[in-house]
Every structure is written in structure tokens, then in C-alpha cells.
Amino acid sequence: MLRVQVLNLGKFNQMSEAAVKGMVLFKGKARCILCHNGPNFTDNRFYNLGVPQVGPQKKDLGRYKVTHLEKDKRAFKTPTLRSITETTPYMHDGAFKTLEEVIDFLDNGGGDDANKHSLMKPLALTKAEKGELLAFLHALKGEEIPFEFPSLPE
């Protein structure tokens, strides 16, 4: 185990060697940091990744419904990656059931869409690198936030 500063606590804790390597990939070759940055691992912007359409909607236009700008067709907000391992399924419409599927999708440069954002490019990650990236995503899990559901009137 390597001693590194855990991003969400600002304290020194241990992260596995695979997670540390995944963090390096996250910031470099995998290009995740381009959109998943800052303390919440999101730039709060909207991108079209070419995510396959699943679910009842035949054509989900995303941000375009608000802005009516061509560049915003099928663009969706960059989600936080904090505790991402706890929030299945993934993408705006639940197109992917696992983070492994998401990593494979992004490794391939996203999906087919004429309006796909120019940041989307094939990454050529190895199987080992994908595992390290996944280990880093698991390291982003924070302490569980206590929540009590309120009593609702019947």
C-alpha cells in the first residue's frame, strides 16, 4: 500500500497501488479529469457522449430541450463521481449496468452520434489499466451520509 492523500478527506490514508495507478490514468491517458474535475469530480457542463438510447423515450434530446442550440442535442450534465460505485445504473438513462461497461464505452471513444463532443476519442486502455481505473473509482467512496426518511401522511 502507498501513502497518498485521499481526495475527499484531505488526510493521509492508504489507497491501494492499483487505485493510485488508476488516479494517474484518470488524470492522464484516460482523460477523465477533462470533465470530472474539482472537489465534486464534475465540471457541471453538458456533453454528448453518444450514449445509446434505452428506455421509453424514442429520442432524448437532453440539454437541447432547454437551450434549443444544435450543439446541445443529446448533451447531458457531467455527474459527480463521488461514491459512483453506489449509484447504479449509469448514464442519464441507465444505459449501463456496471462501471466496467462505462469504462469500455468511454475507452471506445463513446457511441455513434453525429453530434458527439470532440473530447470523445478512443483511449486504447489495457485490461490492467481498466482495472486500475476502476480501483480508483472505488476509492472515491466516502462515508455514508446518514438519512432518515420522513414520515409521510397517509
C-alpha positions in Angstrom: 0.0 0.0 0.0 1.2 3.5 -0.8 0.7 6.5 1.4 -1.3 9.1 -0.5 -3.6 12.0 0.3 -7.2 10.8 -0.1 -9.0 13.4 -2.2 -12.2 13.6 -0.2 -10.8 13.9 3.3 -7.7 15.9 2.9 -6.0 13.5 5.3 -3.3 10.9 4.7 -4.8 7.4 4.4 -3.9 4.4 2.4 -5.0 3.7 -1.1 -4.1 0.5 -3.0 -1.3 0.6 -5.5 -3.9 -0.1 -8.2 -6.0 2.8 -7.1 -3.0 5.1 -7.2 -2.2 4.0 -10.7 -5.8 4.5 -11.6 -5.6 8.1 -10.3 -2.7 8.7 -12.6 -4.7 7.2 -15.5 -7.7 9.3 -14.5 -5.6 12.5 -14.8 -3.7 11.4 -17.9 -4.2 8.7 -20.5 -7.9 8.1 -19.6 -8.7 11.9 -19.9 -11.4 11.6 -17.2 -10.2 14.8 -15.5 -11.2 16.9 -18.5 -14.8 16.7 -17.4 -14.7 15.1 -13.9 -12.7 17.7 -12.1 -12.8 19.8 -8.9 -13.9 18.7 -5.5 -17.0 17.0 -6.7 -15.4 15.4 -9.8 -17.7 17.3 -12.2 -17.3 20.4 -14.3 -21.1 20.8 -14.3 -21.2 21.1 -18.1 -23.1 19.2 -20.7 -21.7 16.8 -23.2 -23.0 14.4 -25.9 -21.0 11.1 -25.5 -23.1 9.1 -27.9 -24.8 7.2 -25.2 -27.1 4.6 -26.7 -30.8 5.4 -26.3 -32.6 3.0 -23.9 -35.9 3.2 -22.1 -39.3 4.5 -23.2 -38.2 7.7 -25.0 -37.6 7.3 -28.7 -35.3 10.3 -28.9 -34.0 12.1 -25.8 -32.6 15.4 -26.9 -31.1 16.3 -23.4 -29.9 19.9 -22.9 -31.3 20.9 -26.3 -34.8 21.0 -24.8 -33.6 23.9 -22.7 -31.3 25.8 -24.9 -32.5 24.9 -28.5 -28.9 25.0 -29.6 -27.8 22.4 -32.1 -24.6 21.7 -30.1 -26.7 20.7 -27.1 -28.6 17.9 -28.8 -28.3 14.7 -26.7 -25.9 16.5 -24.3 -26.3 15.6 -20.6 -24.7 17.0 -17.4 -21.4 15.5 -16.2 -22.3 13.7 -13.0 -20.2 13.7 -9.9 -18.0 10.6 -9.4 -18.2 10.8 -5.6 -19.4 7.4 -4.4 -20.1 6.4 -8.0 -19.8 2.7 -7.1 -23.1 3.2 -5.1 -25.2 4.7 -7.9 -26.0 2.1 -10.5 -27.2 2.1 -13.2 -25.1 4.6 -15.1 -25.7 7.4 -17.6 -28.7 9.6 -17.8 -31.0 6.8 -19.0 -29.4 3.8 -17.1 -27.8 2.5 -20.4 -25.0 0.8 -18.5 -25.4 -1.5 -15.5 -21.8 -1.6 -14.4 -18.8 0.7 -14.3 -16.9 -1.8 -16.4 -19.4 -1.2 -19.2 -19.0 2.6 -18.8 -15.2 2.3 -18.9 -15.4 0.1 -22.0 -17.8 2.5 -23.7 -15.5 5.5 -23.0 -12.4 3.5 -24.0 -14.0 3.0 -27.4 -14.5 6.8 -27.7 -18.2 6.8 -26.8 -21.0 5.9 -29.1 -22.1 6.8 -32.6 -23.7 10.2 -32.8 -23.3 12.9 -35.4 -23.3 15.5 -32.6 -20.8 13.7 -30.3 -18.5 16.1 -28.4 -15.0 16.5 -29.8 -13.4 15.4 -26.5 -14.6 11.9 -27.1 -11.8 9.8 -28.6 -10.7 6.2 -28.3 -8.3 5.7 -25.3 -6.7 2.3 -26.0 -6.7 1.3 -22.3 -5.3 -2.1 -21.5 -7.3 -4.6 -19.4 -5.0 -3.9 -16.5 -5.4 -0.1 -16.9 -9.2 -0.5 -16.9 -8.9 -2.4 -13.6 -6.7 0.3 -12.1 -9.2 3.0 -13.2 -12.0 1.0 -11.6 -9.9 0.7 -8.4 -9.6 4.5 -8.3 -13.3 5.0 -8.8 -13.9 2.6 -5.8 -11.5 4.8 -3.8 -13.9 7.8 -4.3 -16.5 6.2 -2.0 -17.0 8.4 1.1 -18.6 7.8 4.4 -22.2 7.0 4.2 -24.4 10.1 4.7 -27.0 9.3 7.4 -30.5 9.9 6.2 -33.8 9.3 7.8 -36.9 9.2 5.6 -39.6 11.5 7.0 -42.9 10.1 8.0 -45.4 10.9 5.3 -49.1 11.4 5.8 -51.2 8.5 4.5 
